[in-house]
Every structure is written in structure tokens, then in C-alpha cells.
Amino acid sequence: MAAWLFLYFLRDHPFVLLGHVAHDRLVLLFMAVLTVALLLLTDATLNITVAVLIGVVAHALFRKMGDLFRGRRTV
């Protein structure tokens, strides 16, 4: 949690590692992969997998397709 706060949320300047600037996407990708890897090393692997699958299915079921094209005008 502290790593997420320090490396991603509370930074005002670019992250510099060994004299090279690490872009926000790279930091986000690294932190996300590290978080998932550490969560899967725990005994809660099945619970995490089921929760993610339920979230994906619920999003697919309850997403409103009509709202995606609200700004477009039909000719």
C-alpha cells in the first residue's frame, strides 16, 4: 500500500530511476503486475480469481450500450 502511495499517487514529479525517467504507464504496469503476483502467492488465489470473474461478468451484464453513443448525431 505504501509503495502504491509513494510511487503512483503522491508524486508531483516524474519518477527517475538510475538517471532515466520512468513514465506513469510503466510505473502503473509494474505496480499492477507486482500487486497481482503478490496476491496470487497468498492462500486467497481462488477467492481473488472468483471475485475478478464476477466483476467482469457483472460489468458485461449491466453495462448500458445506449449510453456509449449519446454524443453522436444520426444523419
All heavy atoms as a GROMACS GRO file, in nm:
protein
  596
    1MET      N    1   0.082  -0.118   0.000
    1MET     CA    2   0.000   0.000   0.000
    1MET      C    3   0.087   0.126   0.000
    1MET      O    4   0.059   0.220  -0.072
    1MET     CB    5  -0.091  -0.004   0.123
    1MET     CG    6  -0.192   0.105   0.123
    1MET     SD    7  -0.313   0.080  -0.005
    1MET     CE    8  -0.458   0.074   0.088
    2ALA      N    9   0.191   0.121   0.079
    2ALA     CA   10   0.281   0.237   0.085
    2ALA      C   11   0.352   0.257  -0.049
    2ALA      O   12   0.374   0.371  -0.091
    2ALA     CB   13   0.382   0.219   0.197
    3ALA      N   14   0.386   0.148  -0.116
    3ALA     CA   15   0.453   0.159  -0.246
    3ALA      C   16   0.360   0.224  -0.348
    3ALA      O   17   0.403   0.308  -0.427
    3ALA     CB   18   0.498   0.022  -0.294
    4TRP      N   19   0.231   0.186  -0.349
    4TRP     CA   20   0.135   0.248  -0.440
    4TRP      C   21   0.124   0.398  -0.412
    4TRP      O   22   0.122   0.479  -0.504
    4TRP     CB   23  -0.003   0.184  -0.424
    4TRP     CG   24  -0.025   0.068  -0.515
    4TRP    CD1   25  -0.020  -0.064  -0.482
    4TRP    CD2   26  -0.057   0.073  -0.654
    4TRP    NE1   27  -0.046  -0.141  -0.591
    4TRP    CE2   28  -0.070  -0.060  -0.698
    4TRP    CE3   29  -0.076   0.176  -0.746
    4TRP    CZ2   30  -0.100  -0.092  -0.830
    4TRP    CZ3   31  -0.106   0.143  -0.876
    4TRP    CH2   32  -0.118   0.011  -0.917
    5LEU      N   33   0.115   0.433  -0.285
    5LEU     CA   34   0.104   0.575  -0.249
    5LEU      C   35   0.227   0.653  -0.293
    5LEU      O   36   0.216   0.759  -0.353
    5LEU     CB   37   0.084   0.590  -0.098
    5LEU     CG   38  -0.056   0.557  -0.047
    5LEU    CD1   39  -0.057   0.557   0.105
    5LEU    CD2   40  -0.157   0.655  -0.100
    6PHE      N   41   0.344   0.600  -0.262
    6PHE     CA   42   0.468   0.672  -0.293
    6PHE      C   43   0.497   0.676  -0.442
    6PHE      O   44   0.531   0.780  -0.497
    6PHE     CB   45   0.586   0.608  -0.218
    6PHE     CG   46   0.717   0.669  -0.253
    6PHE    CD1   47   0.750   0.796  -0.209
    6PHE    CD2   48   0.808   0.600  -0.333
    6PHE    CE1   49   0.872   0.853  -0.242
    6PHE    CE2   50   0.929   0.656  -0.368
    6PHE     CZ   51   0.961   0.784  -0.321
    7LEU      N   52   0.487   0.562  -0.510
    7LEU     CA   53   0.529   0.554  -0.649
    7LEU      C   54   0.426   0.603  -0.749
    7LEU      O   55   0.460   0.639  -0.862
    7LEU     CB   56   0.568   0.410  -0.684
    7LEU     CG   57   0.694   0.358  -0.617
    7LEU    CD1   58   0.713   0.212  -0.649
    7LEU    CD2   59   0.815   0.439  -0.658
    8TYR      N   60   0.298   0.605  -0.712
    8TYR     CA   61   0.199   0.641  -0.813
    8TYR      C   62   0.110   0.758  -0.773
    8TYR      O   63   0.090   0.850  -0.849
    8TYR     CB   64   0.113   0.519  -0.848
    8TYR     CG   65   0.033   0.539  -0.974
    8TYR    CD1   66   0.096   0.538  -1.098
    8TYR    CD2   67  -0.102   0.564  -0.969
    8TYR    CE1   68   0.026   0.559  -1.214
    8TYR    CE2   69  -0.174   0.585  -1.085
    8TYR     CZ   70  -0.110   0.583  -1.206
    8TYR     OH   71  -0.180   0.604  -1.321
    9PHE      N   72   0.054   0.757  -0.655
    9PHE     CA   73  -0.048   0.856  -0.621
    9PHE      C   74   0.006   0.988  -0.567
    9PHE      O   75  -0.050   1.093  -0.595
    9PHE     CB   76  -0.147   0.797  -0.519
    9PHE     CG   77  -0.232   0.689  -0.577
    9PHE    CD1   78  -0.217   0.558  -0.535
    9PHE    CD2   79  -0.325   0.716  -0.674
    9PHE    CE1   80  -0.295   0.458  -0.588
    9PHE    CE2   81  -0.404   0.617  -0.729
    9PHE     CZ   82  -0.388   0.487  -0.685
   10LEU      N   83   0.112   0.986  -0.491
   10LEU     CA   84   0.157   1.107  -0.422
   10LEU      C   85   0.276   1.176  -0.489
   10LEU      O   86   0.337   1.264  -0.430
   10LEU     CB   87   0.193   1.074  -0.277
   10LEU     CG   88   0.077   1.023  -0.192
   10LEU    CD1   89   0.125   0.991  -0.051
   10LEU    CD2   90  -0.037   1.123  -0.189
   11ARG      N   91   0.309   1.139  -0.610
   11ARG     CA   92   0.422   1.201  -0.680
   11ARG      C   93   0.376   1.322  -0.760
   11ARG      O   94   0.277   1.318  -0.830
   11ARG     CB   95   0.487   1.102  -0.777
   11ARG     CG   96   0.574   1.003  -0.714
   11ARG     CD   97   0.648   0.918  -0.816
   11ARG     NE   98   0.555   0.852  -0.908
   11ARG     CZ   99   0.552   0.875  -1.039
   11ARG    NH1  100   0.635   0.959  -1.094
   11ARG    NH2  101   0.465   0.813  -1.117
   12ASP      N  102   0.452   1.431  -0.749
   12ASP     CA  103   0.426   1.550  -0.829
   12ASP      C  104   0.524   1.563  -0.944
   12ASP      O  105   0.500   1.636  -1.039
   12ASP     CB  106   0.434   1.676  -0.743
   12ASP     CG  107   0.320   1.684  -0.644
   12ASP    OD1  108   0.215   1.625  -0.672
   12ASP    OD2  109   0.338   1.749  -0.541
   13HIS      N  110   0.634   1.492  -0.936
   13HIS     CA  111   0.738   1.499  -1.039
   13HIS      C  112   0.756   1.359  -1.099
   13HIS      O  113   0.717   1.260  -1.040
   13HIS     CB  114   0.869   1.550  -0.980
   13HIS     CG  115   0.909   1.477  -0.855
   13HIS    ND1  116   0.950   1.346  -0.856
   13HIS    CD2  117   0.911   1.517  -0.726
   13HIS    CE1  118   0.977   1.308  -0.732
   13HIS    NE2  119   0.954   1.409  -0.651
   14PRO      N  120   0.816   1.350  -1.216
   14PRO     CA  121   0.837   1.219  -1.279
   14PRO      C  122   0.928   1.130  -1.195
   14PRO      O  123   1.018   1.177  -1.126
   14PRO     CB  124   0.904   1.251  -1.412
   14PRO     CG  125   0.880   1.394  -1.435
   14PRO     CD  126   0.860   1.459  -1.302
   15PHE      N  127   0.904   1.002  -1.200
   15PHE     CA  128   0.985   0.904  -1.128
   15PHE      C  129   1.114   0.881  -1.206
   15PHE      O  130   1.112   0.846  -1.323
   15PHE     CB  131   0.907   0.774  -1.112
   15PHE     CG  132   0.978   0.672  -1.030
   15PHE    CD1  133   0.995   0.689  -0.895
   15PHE    CD2  134   1.029   0.558  -1.089
   15PHE    CE1  135   1.061   0.595  -0.818
   15PHE    CE2  136   1.095   0.463  -1.015
   15PHE     CZ  137   1.111   0.481  -0.879
   16VAL      N  138   1.228   0.903  -1.141
   16VAL     CA  139   1.359   0.887  -1.204
   16VAL      C  140   1.429   0.768  -1.141
   16VAL      O  141   1.444   0.760  -1.020
   16VAL     CB  142   1.444   1.014  -1.189
   16VAL    CG1  143   1.580   0.995  -1.252
   16VAL    CG2  144   1.371   1.133  -1.248
   17LEU      N  145   1.472   0.674  -1.227
   17LEU     CA  146   1.541   0.554  -1.180
   17LEU      C  147   1.672   0.541  -1.257
   17LEU      O  148   1.671   0.528  -1.380
   17LEU     CB  149   1.453   0.431  -1.203
   17LEU     CG  150   1.509   0.298  -1.156
   17LEU    CD1  151   1.525   0.298  -1.004
   17LEU    CD2  152   1.417   0.185  -1.198
   18LEU      N  153   1.783   0.551  -1.188
   18LEU     CA  154   1.917   0.542  -1.247
   18LEU      C  155   1.938   0.644  -1.358
   18LEU      O  156   1.997   0.615  -1.463
   18LEU     CB  157   1.943   0.401  -1.299
   18LEU     CG  158   1.939   0.288  -1.195
   18LEU    CD1  159   1.951   0.154  -1.264
   18LEU    CD2  160   2.047   0.307  -1.091
   19GLY      N  161   1.886   0.764  -1.340
   19GLY     CA  162   1.904   0.870  -1.436
   19GLY      C  163   1.807   0.870  -1.552
   19GLY      O  164   1.815   0.954  -1.640
   20HIS      N  165   1.715   0.776  -1.556
   20HIS     CA  166   1.616   0.767  -1.663
   20HIS      C  167   1.477   0.794  -1.606
   20HIS      O  168   1.444   0.749  -1.497
   20HIS     CB  169   1.617   0.629  -1.729
   20HIS     CG  170   1.747   0.595  -1.793
   20HIS    ND1  171   1.787   0.649  -1.913
   20HIS    CD2  172   1.848   0.513  -1.753
   20HIS    CE1  173   1.905   0.601  -1.945
   20HIS    NE2  174   1.945   0.519  -1.848
   21VAL      N  175   1.395   0.864  -1.682
   21VAL     CA  176   1.260   0.896  -1.638
   21VAL      C  177   1.169   0.778  -1.671
   21VAL      O  178   1.164   0.732  -1.785
   21VAL     CB  179   1.208   1.023  -1.707
   21VAL    CG1  180   1.063   1.049  -1.670
   21VAL    CG2  181   1.294   1.142  -1.671
   22ALA      N  182   1.098   0.728  -1.569
   22ALA     CA  183   1.001   0.622  -1.589
   22ALA      C  184   0.863   0.687  -1.602
   22ALA      O  185   0.820   0.760  -1.514
   22ALA     CB  186   1.004   0.525  -1.471
   23HIS      N  187   0.797   0.664  -1.712
   23HIS     CA  188   0.667   0.724  -1.737
   23HIS      C  189   0.561   0.660  -1.647
   23HIS      O  190   0.578   0.549  -1.595
   23HIS     CB  191   0.629   0.708  -1.883
   23HIS     CG  192   0.724   0.778  -1.975
   23HIS    ND1  193   0.725   0.914  -1.990
   23HIS    CD2  194   0.822   0.731  -2.055
   23HIS    CE1  195   0.819   0.949  -2.076
   23HIS    NE2  196   0.881   0.838  -2.117
   24ASP      N  197   0.450   0.732  -1.630
   24ASP     CA  198   0.345   0.685  -1.540
   24ASP      C  199   0.287   0.550  -1.582
   24ASP      O  200   0.252   0.469  -1.498
   24ASP     CB  201   0.231   0.788  -1.532
   24ASP     CG  202   0.269   0.907  -1.447
   24ASP    OD1  203   0.363   0.895  -1.365
   24ASP    OD2  204   0.206   1.013  -1.462
   25ARG      N  205   0.277   0.527  -1.713
   25ARG     CA  206   0.224   0.398  -1.759
   25ARG      C  207   0.314   0.282  -1.717
   25ARG      O  208   0.266   0.176  -1.679
   25ARG     CB  209   0.209   0.397  -1.911
   25ARG     CG  210   0.087   0.466  -1.958
   25ARG     CD  211   0.068   0.442  -2.105
   25ARG     NE  212  -0.051   0.511  -2.151
   25ARG     CZ  213  -0.084   0.522  -2.277
   25ARG    NH1  214  -0.008   0.471  -2.370
   25ARG    NH2  215  -0.193   0.584  -2.311
   26LEU      N  216   0.443   0.301  -1.725
   26LEU     CA  217   0.537   0.197  -1.685
   26LEU      C  218   0.527   0.170  -1.536
   26LEU      O  219   0.526   0.054  -1.493
   26LEU     CB  220   0.679   0.236  -1.724
   26LEU     CG  221   0.788   0.136  -1.691
   26LEU    CD1  222   0.767   0.008  -1.771
   26LEU    CD2  223   0.924   0.195  -1.720
   27VAL      N  224   0.519   0.275  -1.456
   27VAL     CA  225   0.506   0.259  -1.312
   27VAL      C  226   0.374   0.188  -1.279
   27VAL      O  227   0.371   0.096  -1.197
   27VAL     CB  228   0.515   0.396  -1.240
   27VAL    CG1  229   0.487   0.382  -1.092
   27VAL    CG2  230   0.651   0.459  -1.263
   28LEU      N  231   0.265   0.229  -1.345
   28LEU     CA  232   0.136   0.166  -1.322
   28LEU      C  233   0.139   0.018  -1.360
   28LEU      O  234   0.090  -0.067  -1.285
   28LEU     CB  235   0.027   0.238  -1.401
   28LEU     CG  236  -0.114   0.179  -1.392
   28LEU    CD1  237  -0.166   0.190  -1.251
   28LEU    CD2  238  -0.206   0.251  -1.489
   29LEU      N  239   0.196  -0.014  -1.474
   29LEU     CA  240   0.204  -0.153  -1.518
   29LEU      C  241   0.286  -0.236  -1.421
   29LEU      O  242   0.246  -0.346  -1.381
   29LEU     CB  243   0.264  -0.160  -1.658
   29LEU     CG  244   0.281  -0.299  -1.717
   29LEU    CD1  245   0.145  -0.362  -1.743
   29LEU    CD2  246   0.362  -0.293  -1.844
   30PHE      N  247   0.401  -0.185  -1.381
   30PHE     CA  248   0.487  -0.257  -1.286
   30PHE      C  249   0.416  -0.281  -1.154
   30PHE      O  250   0.418  -0.392  -1.100
   30PHE     CB  251   0.617  -0.180  -1.264
   30PHE     CG  252   0.703  -0.239  -1.157
   30PHE    CD1  253   0.774  -0.354  -1.181
   30PHE    CD2  254   0.711  -0.179  -1.032
   30PHE    CE1  255   0.853  -0.411  -1.082
   30PHE    CE2  256   0.789  -0.234  -0.932
   30PHE     CZ  257   0.861  -0.350  -0.957
   31MET      N  258   0.352  -0.177  -1.101
   31MET     CA  259   0.284  -0.192  -0.972
   31MET      C  260   0.164  -0.287  -0.982
   31MET      O  261   0.139  -0.365  -0.890
   31MET     CB  262   0.238  -0.054  -0.921
   31MET     CG  263   0.351   0.038  -0.885
   31MET     SD  264   0.457  -0.026  -0.754
   31MET     CE  265   0.344  -0.025  -0.619
   32ALA      N  266   0.090  -0.284  -1.093
   32ALA     CA  267  -0.024  -0.373  -1.110
   32ALA      C  268   0.022  -0.519  -1.119
   32ALA      O  269  -0.037  -0.607  -1.054
   32ALA     CB  270  -0.103  -0.334  -1.234
   33VAL      N  271   0.126  -0.544  -1.197
   33VAL     CA  272   0.177  -0.681  -1.210
   33VAL      C  273   0.232  -0.729  -1.076
   33VAL      O  274   0.208  -0.844  -1.035
   33VAL     CB  275   0.285  -0.687  -1.320
   33VAL    CG1  276   0.360  -0.819  -1.318
   33VAL    CG2  277   0.220  -0.665  -1.456
   34LEU      N  278   0.304  -0.646  -1.006
   34LEU     CA  279   0.358  -0.683  -0.876
   34LEU      C  280   0.246  -0.712  -0.776
   34LEU      O  281   0.253  -0.809  -0.700
   34LEU     CB  282   0.449  -0.572  -0.823
   34LEU     CG  283   0.516  -0.598  -0.689
   34LEU    CD1  284   0.615  -0.714  -0.703
   34LEU    CD2  285   0.588  -0.474  -0.641
   35THR      N  286   0.142  -0.630  -0.777
   35THR     CA  287   0.030  -0.650  -0.685
   35THR      C  288  -0.041  -0.782  -0.714
   35THR      O  289  -0.070  -0.859  -0.622
   35THR     CB  290  -0.070  -0.533  -0.696
   35THR    OG1  291  -0.002  -0.413  -0.661
   35THR    CG2  292  -0.188  -0.554  -0.605
   36VAL      N  293  -0.069  -0.808  -0.841
   36VAL     CA  294  -0.136  -0.934  -0.877
   36VAL      C  295  -0.049  -1.053  -0.841
   36VAL      O  296  -0.098  -1.153  -0.787
   36VAL     CB  297  -0.174  -0.933  -1.027
   36VAL    CG1  298  -0.219  -1.070  -1.072
   36VAL    CG2  299  -0.282  -0.830  -1.053
   37ALA      N  300   0.080  -1.045  -0.869
   37ALA     CA  301   0.171  -1.156  -0.837
   37ALA      C  302   0.174  -1.182  -0.687
   37ALA      O  303   0.168  -1.298  -0.644
   37ALA     CB  304   0.311  -1.125  -0.889
   38LEU      N  305   0.182  -1.077  -0.608
   38LEU     CA  306   0.185  -1.097  -0.463
   38LEU      C  307   0.052  -1.148  -0.409
   38LEU      O  308   0.050  -1.229  -0.316
   38LEU     CB  309   0.224  -0.966  -0.394
   38LEU     CG  310   0.369  -0.923  -0.414
   38LEU    CD1  311   0.394  -0.787  -0.350
   38LEU    CD2  312   0.464  -1.026  -0.358
   39LEU      N  313  -0.059  -1.104  -0.467
   39LEU     CA  314  -0.189  -1.157  -0.423
   39LEU      C  315  -0.205  -1.304  -0.459
   39LEU      O  316  -0.263  -1.381  -0.382
   39LEU     CB  317  -0.302  -1.076  -0.486
   39LEU     CG  318  -0.329  -0.940  -0.424
   39LEU    CD1  319  -0.434  -0.866  -0.504
   39LEU    CD2  320  -0.373  -0.954  -0.279
   40LEU      N  321  -0.153  -1.344  -0.574
   40LEU     CA  322  -0.165  -1.484  -0.614
   40LEU      C  323  -0.074  -1.575  -0.534
   40LEU      O  324  -0.095  -1.696  -0.531
   40LEU     CB  325  -0.137  -1.498  -0.764
   40LEU     CG  326  -0.244  -1.436  -0.855
   40LEU    CD1  327  -0.202  -1.450  -1.001
   40LEU    CD2  328  -0.379  -1.498  -0.831
   41LEU      N  329   0.027  -1.521  -0.468
   41LEU     CA  330   0.114  -1.601  -0.383
   41LEU      C  331   0.050  -1.631  -0.247
   41LEU      O  332   0.100  -1.716  -0.173
   41LEU     CB  333   0.248  -1.531  -0.362
   41LEU     CG  334   0.340  -1.528  -0.484
   41LEU    CD1  335   0.464  -1.445  -0.452
   41LEU    CD2  336   0.377  -1.668  -0.527
   42THR      N  337  -0.060  -1.564  -0.216
   42THR     CA  338  -0.127  -1.589  -0.090
   42THR      C  339  -0.219  -1.709  -0.104
   42THR      O  340  -0.235  -1.767  -0.210
   42THR     CB  341  -0.210  -1.466  -0.047
   42THR    OG1  342  -0.315  -1.448  -0.141
   42THR    CG2  343  -0.124  -1.342  -0.039
   43ASP      N  344  -0.284  -1.747   0.005
   43ASP     CA  345  -0.378  -1.859   0.001
   43ASP      C  346  -0.515  -1.818  -0.050
   43ASP      O  347  -0.607  -1.898  -0.052
   43ASP     CB  348  -0.393  -1.920   0.140
   43ASP     CG  349  -0.266  -1.991   0.185
   43ASP    OD1  350  -0.193  -2.039   0.096
   43ASP    OD2  351  -0.240  -1.997   0.306
   44ALA      N  352  -0.529  -1.695  -0.091
   44ALA     CA  353  -0.659  -1.644  -0.136
   44ALA      C  354  -0.671  -1.644  -0.288
   44ALA      O  355  -0.753  -1.572  -0.344
   44ALA     CB  356  -0.680  -1.504  -0.081
   45THR      N  357  -0.593  -1.724  -0.357
   45THR     CA  358  -0.592  -1.724  -0.503
   45THR      C  359  -0.729  -1.752  -0.562
   45THR      O  360  -0.774  -1.682  -0.652
   45THR     CB  361  -0.490  -1.827  -0.556
   45THR    OG1  362  -0.364  -1.798  -0.499
   45THR    CG2  363  -0.482  -1.824  -0.706
   46LEU      N  364  -0.797  -1.853  -0.510
   46LEU     CA  365  -0.930  -1.888  -0.562
   46LEU      C  366  -1.030  -1.775  -0.536
   46LEU      O  367  -1.108  -1.738  -0.626
   46LEU     CB  368  -0.980  -2.017  -0.498
   46LEU     CG  369  -1.119  -2.063  -0.544
   46LEU    CD1  370  -1.116  -2.094  -0.693
   46LEU    CD2  371  -1.162  -2.184  -0.466
   47ASN      N  372  -1.027  -1.716  -0.418
   47ASN     CA  373  -1.119  -1.606  -0.386
   47ASN      C  374  -1.096  -1.486  -0.477
   47ASN      O  375  -1.190  -1.422  -0.524
   47ASN     CB  376  -1.103  -1.563  -0.241
   47ASN     CG  377  -1.153  -1.668  -0.145
   47ASN    OD1  378  -1.228  -1.757  -0.184
   47ASN    ND2  379  -1.111  -1.658  -0.021
   48ILE      N  380  -0.971  -1.454  -0.502
   48ILE     CA  381  -0.938  -1.340  -0.588
   48ILE      C  382  -0.983  -1.365  -0.731
   48ILE      O  383  -1.044  -1.279  -0.795
   48ILE     CB  384  -0.787  -1.311  -0.582
   48ILE    CG1  385  -0.747  -1.264  -0.443
   48ILE    CG2  386  -0.746  -1.209  -0.688
   48ILE    CD1  387  -0.598  -1.266  -0.419
   49THR      N  388  -0.959  -1.485  -0.782
   49THR     CA  389  -0.998  -1.519  -0.918
   49THR      C  390  -1.149  -1.515  -0.935
   49THR      O  391  -1.200  -1.459  -1.033
   49THR     CB  392  -0.944  -1.659  -0.955
   49THR    OG1  393  -0.804  -1.662  -0.931
   49THR    CG2  394  -0.973  -1.693  -1.099
   50VAL      N  395  -1.222  -1.570  -0.840
   50VAL     CA  396  -1.369  -1.570  -0.847
   50VAL      C  397  -1.422  -1.427  -0.839
   50VAL      O  398  -1.513  -1.390  -0.913
   50VAL     CB  399  -1.428  -1.658  -0.736
   50VAL    CG1  400  -1.578  -1.638  -0.724
   50VAL    CG2  401  -1.396  -1.804  -0.761
   51ALA      N  402  -1.366  -1.344  -0.753
   51ALA     CA  403  -1.412  -1.205  -0.739
   51ALA      C  404  -1.389  -1.127  -0.868
   51ALA      O  405  -1.476  -1.050  -0.911
   51ALA     CB  406  -1.340  -1.138  -0.623
   52VAL      N  407  -1.274  -1.146  -0.932
   52VAL     CA  408  -1.247  -1.076  -1.057
   52VAL      C  409  -1.342  -1.123  -1.166
   52VAL      O  410  -1.397  -1.042  -1.242
   52VAL     CB  411  -1.100  -1.095  -1.099
   52VAL    CG1  412  -1.076  -1.049  -1.242
   52VAL    CG2  413  -1.008  -1.021  -1.004
   53LEU      N  414  -1.366  -1.252  -1.175
   53LEU     CA  415  -1.458  -1.305  -1.275
   53LEU      C  416  -1.600  -1.254  -1.254
   53LEU      O  417  -1.669  -1.219  -1.350
   53LEU     CB  418  -1.455  -1.457  -1.275
   53LEU     CG  419  -1.329  -1.520  -1.334
   53LEU    CD1  420  -1.333  -1.672  -1.318
   53LEU    CD2  421  -1.314  -1.483  -1.479
   54ILE      N  422  -1.645  -1.249  -1.130
   54ILE     CA  423  -1.779  -1.196  -1.100
   54ILE      C  424  -1.787  -1.049  -1.139
   54ILE      O  425  -1.886  -1.004  -1.197
   54ILE     CB  426  -1.814  -1.216  -0.951
   54ILE    CG1  427  -1.838  -1.365  -0.924
   54ILE    CG2  428  -1.936  -1.134  -0.911
   54ILE    CD1  429  -1.856  -1.398  -0.778
   55GLY      N  430  -1.684  -0.973  -1.112
   55GLY     CA  431  -1.682  -0.832  -1.150
   55GLY      C  432  -1.688  -0.812  -1.300
   55GLY      O  433  -1.760  -0.726  -1.350
   56VAL      N  434  -1.614  -0.892  -1.375
   56VAL     CA  435  -1.614  -0.882  -1.521
   56VAL      C  436  -1.751  -0.919  -1.577
   56VAL      O  437  -1.805  -0.850  -1.664
   56VAL     CB  438  -1.503  -0.970  -1.581
   56VAL    CG1  439  -1.518  -0.984  -1.731
   56VAL    CG2  440  -1.366  -0.913  -1.546
   57VAL      N  441  -1.809  -1.027  -1.527
   57VAL     CA  442  -1.941  -1.070  -1.576
   57VAL      C  443  -2.048  -0.968  -1.539
   57VAL      O  444  -2.134  -0.934  -1.622
   57VAL     CB  445  -1.975  -1.210  -1.520
   57VAL    CG1  446  -2.120  -1.247  -1.546
   57VAL    CG2  447  -1.882  -1.314  -1.580
   58ALA      N  448  -2.045  -0.916  -1.417
   58ALA     CA  449  -2.144  -0.815  -1.376
   58ALA      C  450  -2.131  -0.690  -1.461
   58ALA      O  451  -2.232  -0.631  -1.500
   58ALA     CB  452  -2.125  -0.782  -1.228
   59HIS      N  453  -2.010  -0.648  -1.491
   59HIS     CA  454  -1.990  -0.531  -1.576
   59HIS      C  455  -2.048  -0.556  -1.715
   59HIS      O  456  -2.113  -0.468  -1.772
   59HIS     CB  457  -1.842  -0.498  -1.586
   59HIS     CG  458  -1.811  -0.390  -1.684
   59HIS    ND1  459  -1.843  -0.259  -1.660
   59HIS    CD2  460  -1.755  -0.394  -1.806
   59HIS    CE1  461  -1.805  -0.186  -1.765
   59HIS    NE2  462  -1.752  -0.267  -1.855
   60ALA      N  463  -2.023  -0.674  -1.769
   60ALA     CA  464  -2.074  -0.706  -1.902
   60ALA      C  465  -2.226  -0.713  -1.904
   60ALA      O  466  -2.290  -0.674  -2.002
   60ALA     CB  467  -2.015  -0.838  -1.950
   61LEU      N  468  -2.287  -0.759  -1.797
   61LEU     CA  469  -2.433  -0.772  -1.793
   61LEU      C  470  -2.504  -0.640  -1.773
   61LEU      O  471  -2.610  -0.617  -1.833
   61LEU     CB  472  -2.474  -0.868  -1.680
   61LEU     CG  473  -2.445  -1.015  -1.703
   61LEU    CD1  474  -2.479  -1.095  -1.578
   61LEU    CD2  475  -2.523  -1.067  -1.822
   62PHE      N  476  -2.450  -0.553  -1.690
   62PHE     CA  477  -2.521  -0.432  -1.652
   62PHE      C  478  -2.477  -0.306  -1.726
   62PHE      O  479  -2.530  -0.198  -1.702
   62PHE     CB  480  -2.509  -0.409  -1.501
   62PHE     CG  481  -2.574  -0.518  -1.422
   62PHE    CD1  482  -2.499  -0.597  -1.338
   62PHE    CD2  483  -2.709  -0.542  -1.434
   62PHE    CE1  484  -2.557  -0.699  -1.264
   62PHE    CE2  485  -2.769  -0.643  -1.362
   62PHE     CZ  486  -2.694  -0.722  -1.276
   63ARG      N  487  -2.382  -0.317  -1.816
   63ARG     CA  488  -2.338  -0.201  -1.892
   63ARG      C  489  -2.446  -0.163  -1.992
   63ARG      O  490  -2.504  -0.247  -2.058
   63ARG     CB  491  -2.209  -0.235  -1.966
   63ARG     CG  492  -2.145  -0.115  -2.031
   63ARG     CD  493  -2.017  -0.154  -2.092
   63ARG     NE  494  -2.045  -0.205  -2.225
   63ARG     CZ  495  -1.953  -0.242  -2.311
   63ARG    NH1  496  -1.828  -0.239  -2.276
   63ARG    NH2  497  -1.985  -0.284  -2.431
   64LYS      N  498  -2.471  -0.035  -2.002
   64LYS     CA  499  -2.574   0.013  -2.093
   64LYS      C  500  -2.508   0.052  -2.225
   64LYS      O  501  -2.426   0.141  -2.230
   64LYS     CB  502  -2.647   0.133  -2.033
   64LYS     CG  503  -2.723   0.099  -1.909
   64LYS     CD  504  -2.793   0.219  -1.853
   64LYS     CE  505  -2.864   0.184  -1.725
   64LYS     NZ  506  -2.925   0.299  -1.664
   65MET      N  507  -2.546  -0.014  -2.331
   65MET     CA  508  -2.486   0.013  -2.461
   65MET      C  509  -2.536   0.145  -2.520
   65MET      O  510  -2.467   0.209  -2.596
   65MET     CB  511  -2.518  -0.101  -2.558
   65MET     CG  512  -2.453  -0.232  -2.519
   65MET     SD  513  -2.274  -0.224  -2.522
   65MET     CE  514  -2.247  -0.221  -2.697
   66GLY      N  515  -2.659   0.188  -2.487
   66GLY     CA  516  -2.714   0.311  -2.543
   66GLY      C  517  -2.638   0.436  -2.500
   66GLY      O  518  -2.635   0.535  -2.572
   67ASP      N  519  -2.575   0.432  -2.385
   67ASP     CA  520  -2.502   0.548  -2.335
   67ASP      C  521  -2.371   0.571  -2.409
   67ASP      O  522  -2.312   0.678  -2.401
   67ASP     CB  523  -2.473   0.532  -2.186
   67ASP     CG  524  -2.599   0.539  -2.102
   67ASP    OD1  525  -2.701   0.586  -2.156
   67ASP    OD2  526  -2.596   0.496  -1.986
   68LEU      N  527  -2.323   0.472  -2.482
   68LEU     CA  528  -2.195   0.486  -2.549
   68LEU      C  529  -2.202   0.581  -2.668
   68LEU      O  530  -2.102   0.640  -2.707
   68LEU     CB  531  -2.147   0.348  -2.597
   68LEU     CG  532  -2.113   0.249  -2.486
   68LEU    CD1  533  -2.076   0.114  -2.548
   68LEU    CD2  534  -2.001   0.300  -2.400
   69PHE      N  535  -2.320   0.597  -2.725
   69PHE     CA  536  -2.333   0.676  -2.846
   69PHE      C  537  -2.419   0.801  -2.825
   69PHE      O  538  -2.479   0.851  -2.917
   69PHE     CB  539  -2.394   0.590  -2.958
   69PHE     CG  540  -2.314   0.466  -2.984
   69PHE    CD1  541  -2.356   0.343  -2.940
   69PHE    CD2  542  -2.194   0.475  -3.053
   69PHE    CE1  543  -2.281   0.230  -2.964
   69PHE    CE2  544  -2.118   0.363  -3.078
   69PHE     CZ  545  -2.162   0.240  -3.033
   70ARG      N  546  -2.426   0.849  -2.706
   70ARG     CA  547  -2.512   0.960  -2.673
   70ARG      C  548  -2.471   1.089  -2.744
   70ARG      O  549  -2.553   1.169  -2.785
   70ARG     CB  550  -2.513   0.984  -2.523
   70ARG     CG  551  -2.608   1.095  -2.482
   70ARG     CD  552  -2.629   1.096  -2.336
   70ARG     NE  553  -2.709   0.976  -2.306
   70ARG     CZ  554  -2.758   0.950  -2.189
   70ARG    NH1  555  -2.732   1.027  -2.089
   70ARG    NH2  556  -2.830   0.844  -2.169
   71GLY      N  557  -2.342   1.113  -2.762
   71GLY     CA  558  -2.294   1.238  -2.821
   71GLY      C  559  -2.304   1.243  -2.974
   71GLY      O  560  -2.291   1.348  -3.033
   72ARG      N  561  -2.328   1.130  -3.038
   72ARG     CA  562  -2.330   1.128  -3.184
   72ARG      C  563  -2.468   1.168  -3.236
   72ARG      O  564  -2.571   1.137  -3.178
   72ARG     CB  565  -2.297   0.989  -3.235
   72ARG     CG  566  -2.155   0.952  -3.209
   72ARG     CD  567  -2.123   0.823  -3.276
   72ARG     NE  568  -1.984   0.784  -3.252
   72ARG     CZ  569  -1.932   0.673  -3.294
   72ARG    NH1  570  -2.007   0.586  -3.358
   72ARG    NH2  571  -1.809   0.643  -3.269
   73ARG      N  572  -2.467   1.233  -3.351
   73ARG     CA  573  -2.592   1.272  -3.418
   73ARG      C  574  -2.616   1.176  -3.533
   73ARG      O  575  -2.525   1.144  -3.607
   73ARG     CB  576  -2.583   1.414  -3.470
   73ARG     CG  577  -2.573   1.514  -3.357
   73ARG     CD  578  -2.544   1.652  -3.406
   73ARG     NE  579  -2.628   1.691  -3.518
   73ARG     CZ  580  -2.613   1.802  -3.586
   73ARG    NH1  581  -2.516   1.884  -3.555
   73ARG    NH2  582  -2.694   1.832  -3.686
   74THR      N  583  -2.739   1.134  -3.550
   74THR     CA  584  -2.771   1.048  -3.663
   74THR      C  585  -2.810   1.136  -3.782
   74THR      O  586  -2.873   1.238  -3.768
   74THR     CB  587  -2.888   0.955  -3.628
   74THR    OG1  588  -2.999   1.031  -3.587
   74THR    CG2  589  -2.847   0.859  -3.520
   75VAL      N  590  -2.768   1.092  -3.899
   75VAL     CA  591  -2.794   1.168  -4.021
   75VAL      C  592  -2.913   1.112  -4.093
   75VAL      O  593  -2.940   1.000  -4.103
   75VAL     CB  594  -2.670   1.165  -4.113
   75VAL    CG1  595  -2.699   1.242  -4.241
   75VAL    CG2  596  -2.553   1.223  -4.039
   0.00000   0.00000   0.00000
